[in-house]
């Protein structure tokens, strides 16, 4: 893709005030032409430890499963792993963010207006996040209130190797807290700049980002990368601050809003066949059928999160 990029750096900067319009217009277009294949779900809330977990039951995964089979077949036939982002589907393109990142619609979305913040050139998903990644995040968060997240590796729920952050508009559900874990976030106890949430039975670390939204995206990104490395150290993962592109030392999930950033190291991809990605730690889980929903209710959402993360008690 780099050879197709415009030469003007100015053309590759997201124009302030345009992202939401581009996102809604492109969603309409992509639905009409069939490029966007939304997966219908049923929504249910499961209460535990003061959190109203938002659980979506997928009603039809046929199209996504078929697409995965085709992707695997292409890999087998070519001997080269298929990359849906290089080249990307033009009908899913939303906006240029910067000279390093662009925005695409999530082709198989279960939530409306699900954005992918993708690197223009190939980078491995299992490498540390960079200033450029966080600059792209802040450019988008300046446009509308959202939840950004990163699945750091396959064990953390990443389904593609090409590096991409993701962004969902808030609230995640109407007439509820914007994010299900908001009541738990409010109880965080801080020692210096790093905090923990007493009700979370798994290893994690949280930091405040309140003041960064007033800065330029680049200034906010520079401050955020330092915060990110502090969080990594707090949970026992070590990121190299002096270099970019280094392979991460362990899988993890990262969640960020304009106000805070939460990091959770991961040990396994799923529990009793229920896959968990970053959104699970925001209090939003996905099950493939009613049988999985019953498993979730039997064990409790918090037990599932504890089982795929590192237990703290």
C-alpha positions as CSV (number, residue, x, y, z in Angstrom):
1,X,0.0,0.0,0.0
2,X,2.8,2.6,0.7
3,X,3.4,3.1,-3.0
4,X,-0.3,4.1,-3.4
5,X,-0.1,6.8,-0.7
6,X,-0.4,10.4,-1.7
7,X,2.8,12.3,-1.5
8,X,1.4,15.2,0.3
9,X,1.6,14.8,4.1
10,X,-1.1,17.3,4.5
11,X,-3.6,15.2,2.6
12,X,-3.1,12.4,5.1
13,X,-4.1,14.2,8.2
14,X,-7.7,13.7,9.4
15,X,-9.7,16.9,8.9
16,X,-11.2,17.9,12.3
17,X,-14.9,17.6,12.5
18,X,-15.3,15.1,9.6
19,X,-14.9,11.6,11.0
20,X,-18.4,11.0,12.3
21,X,-20.0,12.2,9.0
22,X,-17.6,10.1,7.0
23,X,-18.3,7.1,9.3
24,X,-22.1,7.3,9.0
25,X,-22.1,8.0,5.3
26,X,-19.7,5.2,4.5
27,X,-21.7,2.8,6.7
28,X,-24.8,3.5,4.7
29,X,-22.9,2.9,1.4
30,X,-21.1,-0.2,2.6
31,X,-24.4,-1.8,3.8
32,X,-26.1,-1.0,0.5
33,X,-23.3,-2.5,-1.6
34,X,-22.9,-5.5,0.6
35,X,-19.3,-4.8,1.7
36,X,-20.4,-4.4,5.3
37,X,-21.9,-7.6,6.7
38,X,-23.3,-6.8,10.1
39,X,-23.9,-9.8,12.4
40,X,-27.3,-9.6,14.1
41,X,-27.3,-10.2,17.9
42,X,-29.7,-10.5,20.8
43,X,-28.8,-8.4,23.9
44,X,-29.0,-9.5,27.5
45,X,-27.6,-8.1,30.7
46,X,-26.0,-10.3,33.4
47,X,-25.4,-8.7,36.8
48,X,-22.3,-9.5,38.9
49,X,-20.2,-7.6,41.5
50,X,-22.1,-4.3,40.8
51,X,-21.5,-4.5,37.1
52,X,-24.3,-5.0,34.5
53,X,-22.4,-7.1,32.0
54,X,-23.6,-6.6,28.4
55,X,-23.8,-9.9,26.7
56,X,-24.6,-10.3,23.0
57,X,-25.7,-13.6,21.6
58,X,-24.7,-14.0,18.0
59,X,-27.7,-15.2,16.0
60,X,-25.9,-16.0,12.7
61,X,-22.2,-16.5,12.2
62,X,-22.5,-18.3,8.9
63,X,-21.1,-15.4,6.8
64,X,-18.2,-14.7,9.0
65,X,-17.3,-18.4,9.2
66,X,-17.5,-18.7,5.4
67,X,-15.3,-15.7,5.0
68,X,-12.7,-17.2,7.4
69,X,-12.7,-20.5,5.4
70,X,-12.1,-18.5,2.2
71,X,-9.3,-16.6,3.8
72,X,-7.7,-19.8,5.0
73,X,-8.1,-21.3,1.5
74,X,-6.4,-18.3,-0.1
75,X,-3.6,-18.8,2.4
76,X,-3.3,-22.5,1.5
77,X,-3.4,-21.8,-2.3
78,X,-0.9,-19.0,-2.3
79,X,1.3,-20.2,0.5
80,X,1.1,-16.6,1.8
81,X,-1.1,-15.5,4.6
82,X,-4.1,-13.4,3.4
83,X,-4.2,-9.9,4.7
84,X,-7.6,-8.2,4.5
85,X,-6.1,-4.8,5.2
86,X,-3.4,-4.8,2.5
87,X,-5.0,-4.0,0.2
88,X,-8.2,-3.1,2.0
89,X,-11.7,-3.0,0.5
90,X,-12.3,0.4,-0.8
91,X,-16.0,0.2,0.2
92,X,-15.0,-0.1,3.8
93,X,-12.6,2.9,3.8
94,X,-13.7,5.8,6.1
95,X,-10.9,8.3,6.3
96,X,-7.2,8.9,6.3
97,X,-6.0,9.5,9.9
98,X,-2.3,10.3,9.4
99,X,0.6,9.3,7.2
100,X,0.8,6.0,9.2
101,X,-2.8,5.1,9.8
102,X,-6.2,5.0,8.2
103,X,-9.8,4.1,9.3
104,X,-11.8,1.2,8.0
105,X,-15.2,-0.2,8.9
106,X,-15.1,-3.6,10.7
107,X,-16.6,-5.8,7.9
108,X,-18.3,-8.2,10.3
109,X,-19.5,-5.8,13.0
110,X,-21.9,-6.6,15.8
111,X,-22.0,-3.0,17.0
112,X,-22.9,-0.1,14.8
113,X,-20.1,2.2,13.6
114,X,-17.2,-0.1,14.7
115,X,-14.0,1.4,13.4
116,X,-10.6,-0.2,12.8
117,X,-7.5,2.1,13.0
118,X,-5.1,0.3,10.7
119,X,-1.4,0.8,10.0
120,X,-0.8,1.7,6.3
121,X,2.2,-0.5,6.1
122,X,2.3,-4.0,7.5
123,X,3.2,-4.3,11.2
124,X,2.7,-7.3,13.4
125,X,-0.2,-7.1,15.9
126,X,2.1,-8.7,18.5
127,X,4.5,-5.7,18.5
128,X,4.4,-2.9,21.1
129,X,2.2,0.1,20.4
130,X,3.9,3.2,19.3
131,X,3.5,7.0,19.5
132,X,2.0,6.9,16.0
133,X,-0.6,4.3,17.1
134,X,-1.7,6.6,20.0
135,X,-1.6,9.7,17.9
136,X,-4.1,7.9,15.5
137,X,-6.2,7.0,18.6
138,X,-6.3,10.5,19.9
139,X,-7.2,12.0,16.5
140,X,-10.2,9.8,16.4
141,X,-11.2,10.3,20.1
142,X,-11.2,14.0,19.5
143,X,-14.0,13.5,16.9
144,X,-16.5,11.6,19.1
145,X,-16.6,10.0,22.5
146,X,-15.5,6.4,22.1
147,X,-13.9,3.3,23.6
148,X,-10.6,2.5,21.9
149,X,-9.1,-1.0,22.4
150,X,-6.3,-3.2,21.3
151,X,-6.1,-7.0,21.3
152,X,-2.4,-7.6,21.9
153,X,-1.9,-11.0,20.2
154,X,-4.0,-14.0,19.3
155,X,-4.3,-15.1,23.0
156,X,-5.8,-11.7,23.7
157,X,-8.4,-12.1,20.9
158,X,-6.7,-10.7,17.8
159,X,-8.0,-12.3,14.7
160,X,-5.7,-10.6,12.2
161,X,-1.9,-10.2,12.2
162,X,-1.9,-6.7,10.6
163,X,-1.7,-4.2,13.4
164,X,-5.0,-2.4,14.2
165,X,-6.6,-0.6,17.1
166,X,-10.4,-0.5,17.3
167,X,-12.9,2.1,18.3
168,X,-16.5,2.0,19.3
169,X,-18.8,5.0,19.9
170,X,-20.2,5.4,23.4
171,X,-22.5,4.5,25.0
172,X,-22.2,0.8,24.3
173,X,-25.9,0.4,25.2
174,X,-28.7,3.0,25.6
175,X,-30.0,4.0,29.1
176,X,-27.0,2.3,30.8
177,X,-23.6,3.4,31.9
178,X,-21.6,4.4,28.8
179,X,-19.3,1.4,29.5
180,X,-20.5,-1.4,31.8
181,X,-17.4,-1.3,34.0
182,X,-17.9,2.5,34.8
183,X,-19.0,1.8,38.4
184,X,-15.9,-0.3,39.0
185,X,-13.6,2.4,37.4
186,X,-15.0,4.9,39.8
187,X,-13.7,2.7,42.7
188,X,-10.1,2.6,41.5
189,X,-7.4,3.1,44.1
190,X,-4.3,4.9,43.0
191,X,-0.7,4.8,44.2
192,X,0.9,7.6,42.3
193,X,-0.2,7.5,38.6
194,X,-1.1,3.8,38.5
195,X,-4.3,2.3,40.1
196,X,-6.1,-0.9,40.6
197,X,-9.8,-1.8,40.9
198,X,-10.6,-3.6,44.1
199,X,-13.4,-5.7,42.7
200,X,-11.3,-7.1,39.8
201,X,-10.0,-10.6,40.7
202,X,-7.3,-10.5,38.0
203,X,-4.0,-8.7,37.4
204,X,-4.6,-5.3,35.8
205,X,-3.5,-1.7,36.0
206,X,-5.3,1.6,35.2
207,X,-4.2,5.2,34.7
208,X,-6.0,8.5,34.3
209,X,-5.9,10.3,30.9
210,X,-8.2,13.2,31.9
211,X,-5.9,16.1,31.0
212,X,-4.6,14.7,27.7
213,X,-7.7,15.5,25.6
214,X,-6.9,19.2,25.7
215,X,-3.5,18.6,24.1
216,X,-2.7,18.2,20.4
217,X,-3.0,14.5,19.2
218,X,0.8,14.2,19.0
219,X,1.4,15.8,22.5
220,X,-1.3,13.5,23.9
221,X,0.3,10.5,22.2
222,X,3.7,11.2,23.7
223,X,2.2,11.4,27.2
224,X,0.2,8.3,26.5
225,X,3.1,6.1,25.4
226,X,4.8,6.8,28.7
227,X,1.7,5.9,30.6
228,X,1.4,2.7,28.5
229,X,4.9,1.6,29.4
230,X,4.1,2.4,33.1
231,X,1.0,0.1,32.9
232,X,3.0,-2.7,31.2
233,X,5.6,-2.6,33.9
234,X,2.9,-2.5,36.6
235,X,1.5,-5.9,35.3
236,X,4.8,-7.5,34.7
237,X,5.2,-6.9,31.0
238,X,8.2,-5.0,29.7
239,X,7.9,-2.8,26.7
240,X,11.0,-1.2,25.0
241,X,10.5,2.5,25.1
242,X,13.6,3.3,23.1
243,X,12.7,1.4,20.0
244,X,9.5,0.6,18.1
245,X,8.5,-2.6,16.3
246,X,9.8,-5.0,19.0
247,X,7.8,-8.1,19.6
248,X,5.8,-8.0,22.8
249,X,6.8,-10.2,25.7
250,X,3.2,-11.4,26.5
251,X,-0.4,-11.1,25.3
252,X,-2.6,-8.3,26.8
253,X,-5.7,-6.3,26.3
254,X,-5.8,-2.5,26.3
255,X,-8.8,-0.3,26.8
256,X,-8.8,3.5,26.6
257,X,-11.3,6.4,26.7
258,X,-10.6,10.1,26.9
259,X,-10.5,9.7,30.7
260,X,-8.6,6.5,31.4
261,X,-6.5,3.5,30.1
262,X,-6.7,0.0,31.4
263,X,-4.3,-2.9,30.7
264,X,-4.9,-6.6,31.4
265,X,-2.3,-9.4,30.7
266,X,-3.7,-12.6,29.2
267,X,-3.0,-16.2,29.7
268,X,-5.5,-17.9,27.4
269,X,-7.8,-17.1,24.6
270,X,-11.1,-18.5,25.8
271,X,-13.0,-20.2,28.7
272,X,-15.2,-23.2,28.0
273,X,-15.2,-22.2,24.3
274,X,-16.2,-18.6,25.0
275,X,-13.7,-16.3,23.4
276,X,-12.8,-13.1,25.2
277,X,-11.1,-10.0,23.7
278,X,-10.6,-6.5,25.2
279,X,-14.3,-5.7,25.3
280,X,-14.8,-8.5,27.8
281,X,-12.8,-6.4,30.3
282,X,-15.0,-3.4,29.5
283,X,-18.0,-5.6,30.6
284,X,-19.1,-6.5,27.1
285,X,-19.0,-10.2,26.2
286,X,-20.0,-12.2,23.1
287,X,-21.4,-15.7,23.0
288,X,-22.1,-17.8,19.9
289,X,-25.3,-19.5,21.1
290,X,-27.7,-20.0,24.0
291,X,-25.5,-22.9,25.3
292,X,-22.6,-20.6,25.7
293,X,-24.9,-18.0,27.4
294,X,-25.9,-20.7,29.9
295,X,-22.2,-21.5,30.6
296,X,-21.6,-17.7,31.1
297,X,-24.5,-17.5,33.6
298,X,-23.5,-20.7,35.4
299,X,-19.9,-19.5,36.1
300,X,-20.5,-15.7,36.1
301,X,-18.8,-13.2,33.8
302,X,-16.1,-12.2,36.4
303,X,-15.0,-15.8,36.7
304,X,-14.6,-16.1,33.0
305,X,-12.5,-12.9,32.9
306,X,-10.4,-14.2,35.8
307,X,-9.9,-17.5,34.0
308,X,-8.5,-16.0,30.8
309,X,-6.4,-13.4,32.6
310,X,-3.9,-13.8,35.5
311,X,-5.7,-14.3,38.8
312,X,-4.8,-11.8,41.5
313,X,-6.6,-13.8,44.2
